[in-house]
């Protein structure tokens, strides 16, 4: 890269002042001609913008070979995949994950959907092999009861804490009024000059 700038420096003479630079059409940086760089400006801004807009396309299922030829079956396989947790990433569905295990699970789901199995049988198949953890919405049973009850327990605990604090504040007695001796002493302290 530096070779290009040094070659351009030798080919295009540097202007002596900013007025000479404007007159000769040169930029102040390394003696580069202004017209070609100005012409590239909009294109250079366009490339990162296009790359940024293309990101969602890269987030789709890994390769086109993984997709099912029938769009209805592919949509159903994606809907099933959005209900299954990636066991490696743990907070992503297998559709959103790039992990090898998620890719394998996507393949299994698509094979079963292509074979004509309904959605519940496909989910049950994966659930039987990996347990409740593979489901993004685990079933309510004895094992997952605490998981499902945690929001209600936290809300109840917060309400209980607020009620106990309000009760404690209400139960606090009023301070006793000052005696005559305390009032006299307070008046003396107020009158003493401060240094």
N, C-alpha and C positions, 0 to 999 in steps of 0.2 A: 504494500500500500504506500509506504513512504517513497518507493521508487517512482510511482506515478506522480506524486507531488514534486519530487525533485526534478523529474523530467519536464513537467509543466513549468516549473520555475525557470529552467534553462531556456525553454521555448518562448515563454511570454515574459517580457521584461517587466520588472516591478516599477510601479509609478513612484515618483518622488514625494508627492503630497496627495492629500485626499482630493484636491481639485484635479490633479493629473489623473488620479484613479477614475474619477467620474468621467473625465473627458475621454480616456482611453478605453473605458468599459471594463476595468479590472476591479476585482475585489481586493481588499487589503490582505486577505489570508493567503499566503503562499503564492501570490501572483496569479490566482486562478481566474479565468475569464468569467465574467458575471452572467452573460447570456446563457451558456449551457447549464449553469447551476440553477438559474432562475427557471429555466425550462423544465428541469428535473424536479423542482420543488413540489408541485402538486402531485406528481407521480410518487415521489418519495413518501408523501403523507398518505396516499391512497393505499399503498402496500400494507402498512401495519393495520389500517382500518379493515381491509379485506381479511387479513389473518385473524383479527379479533372477531369478525363476524362469522368466520368459518369454524370457530371453536365448537359450537354445538354440534356440528356435523361430525367432529371427531369423537364426541361423547356417545355416539350411537354404538350399537353392538359392534364388537371388535372388527370383524371383516365381513364383506358381503357374502362369503361362503357360509357364514353362520346363520344368515337370514333364511327364512323359509320362503319358497317361491310364491305361495299363496298369501296375499296380504291379510286376509281374514285370520288365517292361522298364525301369522307373524304377530298380528295385533293381540291375539289371545295369549300367545307365548310371552309377549312383553308384559301383559297384564298379570300373568302368573308370576313372572320374574320379579315384578315390583312388590309382590307379597312375600318373597323369600329373602332372607337376610344373607349377606355374604359372611361366611364364617371367619374369614380373615379380617375384613374391614370392620365388621360388627355393626356399623351404623349406616351401612349402605345396602341397597337391594342388589341382587346379583346382576340386574340390568345396568346399574350405575357403577359397578366395580370393575377394575381392570385385573384383579387377582386371577391367578391360574385356576384356583378352585371355583371361582365364580364363572369363569369361562366354561369349565367342565359342567357345572350345574346348568348353565344356559343351554349347553349342547344336549344334556339329558332332557331338559324341559322341552326343547324343540323337537327332539326325536319322539317323545311321547305324544306331543300335540300332533305331529305329522302322522303318527300311527292311529290317530283318531280318538285318543282318550279324552274324557272331559276334564275340565279344570280341577274339580275336587279330587279326582283320582290321581292327577299329576302331583298336586300339592300333598296328598296323603302319601304318595310314594316317597317324595323327598322328606316329608315329616317322619315317616317310619325309619328312615336311615339316619337322620341327623337330630331328631328329637325336637322339643318345643323351641329350642333356641334358634332354629333356622327360620321360624315364622316371625315376621315383623310384627304381627298381632297374635301373640300366643293365646291359646284357649284358656278359659277360666276353669281351673281345676284346683285340687288340693295343693299341688306343687306351686302353681303360679298365683295362688290367692293373695299372698303377701305383695307380689308385684302389682296386681290390680288394685289392692287396697291401699297402697302407699300414698297416692294423692289424697284420698279421703282421710287417712290417718294424719297426714301433714296438715291438712286444712282444719281438722278437728283439734289438733294440738295447738295450732295458732289461735283459734277462737278461744280455747281453754286458757291459754296464756294471757290473752287480752282481758278475759273476764276476771281472772285471778288478780291481775294488776289493778283493774278498776275497783275490785272489792277491797284490796289492800289500801288503795288511796282513800276510799270512802270510810274505811275503818280507822284511819289515822285520826287521833283526837285533835281537837283544836288546841293550839298552844295556850297555856294559862296566861291570863293578863298579868302585866308587870305590877309588882308591889310598889308601895309608896317609896320605899328605900331604893329600889332598883330605878325608879323614875328619877329620883334625886341624883343618884350616881350617874345616870345617863346624861342628865342636864349638865352636870359638872364636867363630864368628858367633852361634851359639845362646846362648852365655853372655854376650855383650855386652849391657849394659842399653840399652833403647830409650827414647828421649826423647819 
